[in-house]
Amino acid sequence: MTMVEVRNLSKTYEGKVAYQALSNINLGIEQGEFVGIMGPSGSGKTTLMNMIATIDAPSSGQVLIHGNNPFQLSMEKLALFRRRELGFVFQSFNLLNTLTVKENIVLPLTLDGVEVEKLHRKANALAERLGITALLNKRIYEISGGQAQRAAIARAIIHQPKLLLADEPTGNLDSKSSRAVMDTMYQLNKEEGTTMLLVTHDAMAASYCDRVVFIKDGQLHHEIIRRGSQTMFMRSIMDVLSVMGGNPNDVLTTSYS
């Protein structure tokens, strides 16, 4: 079953000089699939992510989630759709320092008025699953970056979203923390069947995906599907990136020795 369908999607930012960020993108994401989006800085990958996330509206074309166009919803219903159907993980974690880890995790359910006992039960089960039970009563400034990102993932999935969107989730992490975060996302995808979309510069992070789509100059450039080992897939990803060219600093190839 198709979870996300992008049809002839284009995005132009108006100004003194109009800038076309995306041009006629067509992309399908199946339910339970883990898809990566890669490309040089300025290629349009985050723009594509933001439109699938309903944060930014297309100039033309459509984004359909389970066959429905969320941009046809009222602002109030769109906000509710975003909160209940989608989960978000960002490079900067976007956690609230004034709250504990547990309070951050349960925030989406608190906004929906879920009873306190259920909040605690779900948070405790999720924390145990992600290996952060000992951190639940700590403030965000008391934990490491990798721990904070796992807390952010817990917050993103506590309401069991249909689609998890991750924008450079390993961007601020060292190699060990990056691997722990990607292991967590991979496990959630394979065991829970959570559909995931990952934007990344990191070839190792992308190698956890089932499929990687490459964007260059606002257009789909290439696509590869994982058929062998993770190591082989990472090599294939790096081969495509080398053919695409661009600034070497645009592509991270984190070492996981």
C-alpha positions, -999 to 999 in steps of 0.1 A, spaced: 0 0 0 13 34 -9 18 57 21 31 88 3 26 98 -33 43 129 -47 29 139 -81 46 165 -104 57 185 -74 74 218 -79 83 246 -56 93 282 -66 102 308 -40 92 342 -52 113 373 -47 132 399 -67 147 368 -85 124 337 -84 142 305 -73 129 271 -84 138 247 -56 121 217 -70 109 208 -105 83 180 -114 92 155 -86 74 122 -87 79 98 -58 61 70 -41 68 57 -6 52 23 4 38 16 38 66 3 61 93 15 38 125 33 50 135 58 23 165 82 23 169 114 4 204 126 -4 220 154 -25 243 183 -23 235 213 -2 208 234 -20 197 205 -41 161 207 -27 160 176 -5 149 195 26 123 214 6 109 181 -5 109 168 31 91 200 43 63 196 17 58 160 26 57 171 62 31 197 53 53 224 67 57 241 32 30 241 5 39 232 -31 37 258 -59 22 231 -82 16 193 -80 4 173 -51 14 155 -19 -9 127 -10 -7 108 23 -28 76 23 -45 90 -8 -56 123 8 -42 158 2 -35 174 36 -32 208 20 -69 208 14 -76 208 51 -83 239 71 -54 253 91 -69 239 123 -74 204 108 -40 205 92 -23 212 126 -42 183 141 -33 160 111 4 170 115 3 163 153 -15 130 151 -4 114 118 32 126 115 63 123 137 93 146 134 130 142 143 153 171 138 191 177 138 188 201 167 165 177 187 140 205 194 135 193 230 125 217 258 154 222 283 130 233 311 113 199 310 125 164 320 131 138 293 99 121 303 79 154 301 93 160 266 84 125 255 48 127 266 42 162 252 23 151 221 -1 131 242 -4 158 268 -16 182 240 -43 156 231 -55 154 267 -45 117 273 -49 106 309 -18 108 331 -16 71 339 -16 62 302 10 89 296 34 74 321 27 38 309 35 46 273 65 67 281 80 40 304 75 13 278 90 34 250 120 45 272 127 8 280 126 0 243 150 28 234 173 22 264 167 56 281 148 45 312 176 58 335 173 93 319 136 99 323 138 123 352 169 141 339 168 175 323 179 178 286 211 197 295 221 167 317 222 142 289 244 136 259 235 144 223 229 108 214 206 103 244 188 135 235 182 123 200 168 90 212 145 110 236 134 130 205 127 98 186 106 86 216 86 119 215 81 116 177 67 80 179 48 80 212 15 87 194 23 60 168 24 82 137 18 68 103 49 85 90 82 95 107 102 123 91 138 127 101 159 157 89 196 152 94 190 133 128 228 124 131 240 158 120 251 170 155 263 136 168 296 117 170 300 84 151 290 62 181 259 82 189 250 83 152 251 46 150 230 42 181 204 66 167 203 49 133 201 14 150 171 27 169 154 40 138 161 8 118 147 -13 146 115 7 148 111 5 111 116 -33 109 99 -43 141 70 -18 143 66 -12 105 69 26 109 72 43 75 103 65 76 117 93 54 153 104 61 171 134 48 208 131 53 243 139 41 257 109 59 263 79 36 264 55 66 231 68 79 215 64 45 228 28 43 202 19 69 174 27 44 156 3 20 160 28 -8 178 61 -14 166 88 -37 192 114 -50 182 149 -58 204 174 -77 194 209 -88 158 204 -78 153 173 -98 154 135 -92 188 124 -103 191 87 -93 176 60 -71 191 29 -57 176 0 -37 193 -20 -10 197 -56 -21 229 -68 -4 246 -60 29 246 -27 45 283 -22 37 277 -30 0 248 -5 0 269 22 15 295 17 -12 268 20 -38 255 52 -22 291 67 -22 295 57 -59 264 76 -68 275 106 -48 309 107 -64 292 106 -99 269 135 -89 299 156 -80 296 188 -60 315 200 -30 331 171 -11 321 188 22 284 184 12 287 146 18 296 130 51 310 95 52 311 89 89 335 61 99 320 34 122 351 14 130 
